[in-house]
Amino acid sequence: MTIPRLTDAHPAWLPPEALRAVGSRRVLVLADESALAQTVRAEVADACERHGGTVAAPGGEFDLVLALSAGSLPPVAEAMKGQEIGDEGFVLGRRDGVTAVLADDPAGLLYGFFQVVRLGEEAFGADRPAEAHRPALRRRMLDHWDNLDVHPVMGQVERGYSGGSIFWRNGSARADLTRVRAYGRLLAASGVNAVAINNVNVHATEARLLTDRLGEVAAIAAELRPYGIRVHLSVNFASPIALGGLDSADPLEEGVPEWWAATTKRVYETIPDFGGYVVKADSEGQPGPFAYGRDHADGANMLADALAPHGGVVFWRAFVYDHRQDWRDRSTDRARAAHDHFAPLDGRFRDNAIVQVKYGPMDFQTREPVSPVIAAMPNTRLAVELQVTQEYTGQQRHVCYLGPLWSEVLGFRFWGHGERTVADVATKGGLIAVSNVGDDPYWTGHPLAQANLYAFGRLAWSPGLDPAALLDEWIGLTFPGGSEVVRETLHTMMDGSWHTYERYTAPLGVGFMVRPGHHYGPDVDGYEYTPWGTYHFADRDGVGVDRTRATGTGYTGQYPAPWSEVYESLTECPDELLLFFHHVPYSHVLQSGTTVVQHIYDTHFAGAEEAAGIRAAWEKVEGEVDAALHARVRERLDEQVRSAREWRDQVNTYFLRKSGVPDEHGRRIY
Ligand code: GCV
């Protein structure tokens, strides 16, 4: 096992300097010969070689010991025994000048190693009582929407803003997969343990990864395995027809489940630790069980049964809605769709069929209410899906740190105070996110978008972590030795950037207003008369979608109390979601005391100004951070300022023209 050293990519949160504290110590590793333990040994050896430390021999002196609990232990580690550790967990403590990490399994040892890296010198400072760290969620996964081929409009990675795929090139797996190994390392250091390596929209070429092109999947799995990352594959529901030569993919027809069972068996013969499948069915043109009059439990269970003998799982996406709607019809509501389709199926899914639910009912908007499906299926294993790639949040041209958004979602309580959060529900299935990584030298296009990837992994490990603290953690690792100015500037630029982005884009939770197709930049009516179900219904009198039970689509009724009442009520509905739930006159006064139309003007002026402030702040660190990185961020910030102004002017002008209500402050609107 060799540690990947990349010369053509930014080291992200693992620059050599971030390993100085560990690498300058005497480090003892007491572990078995498993692959993950070998990784820990190789990491320690590599860090020591770089920074002058030593790999200690048993019986010798050491400053840090990383040990598996089953073996014979030095006293400092022995004393930490007795704490419950569990899968992938570790105990970390320091006593009498020695730091110790104790784990029950090699994965825990690897995560413990990276915790020591995160702590840096602090890990070798004052004594610290032994503290157990365990992942709150067992499944912490990134979905890649990567294709093998380059699509003429979408590029290679669907909704990817960081260049081509790190896995695939020119229609097949890359010959040199060093970058994939380095990716696995970064992910392990943030807490992620699974990756799906192809797009959920499974096209003809990609479908074959399941069968005759499985060797390419195995090659990628081999690069990720040393860092404890399991590989998953997105599969096409119609594979029995396309790949198996059957004339049906009906889950209840003889021959179809058998085809899946045999195919899956072959997958496991090739990749014994294969994670399982991801399926987008009956959604945006992907085939599914509806074609045969079957439901989604029938479809998911068939795949679950094929995977069960091998310990695999199927992630079955709940993103199912009618994308051929008639905009004239105000009774059909896309927001209702996932709950309408899936809630009645609660209790029917196999134990290894995980229903994967987008955090909101629409589609990764800057602001949405939490999906009611998350509360509606207590007898199903649910995974919650986030989007790290910034499809609707600035496409990695805008700084938009999403930690605070995800933290709000994960901490949301459906059933009032003291009860279960979204994160608690997700413990059964997992936390999933669409990756923002590509073959760009900075991994994520916008260098500062790396923080989103990092924060996702950390929140998946521990959803209660403070996103502002995670931001500082990322800054500390990525810019080691950065001055106070660097740290403060980055923090100030990024911490509130989600709210800034929200201020200059679609107002009050109404969503979309983006350019159709590529989804970048403003186009207020871009989706207003399309079949996609993404409307704001602005007219001369008002704006917003009536989703109430009293007079609207009844969507509020999909929530349990108290939210069904809170969202139904015009006075109690939180301002930031008002237009998601209600159609109101422009003169409607928000809880904040401002009218809706004045709020639109105020936030758009403020948001664009804040974007300019973020741009100006970056000048303060010129000369203090790497010049090429500085230039890349500057170029993106220029675009953000331009785009924010465009958003401001288009949205304000649109609403001034529709409503005829002037801005109270007489600012320029066109
Ligand atoms: C992969 C949105 C995106 C699509 C994406 C889809 C999904 O509609 O625009 O590109 O498809 O979500 O999550 O399946």
Residues whose N, C-alpha, C, O or C-beta is under 5 A from the ligand:
A	BS01	GCV	W145 E158 R159 N201
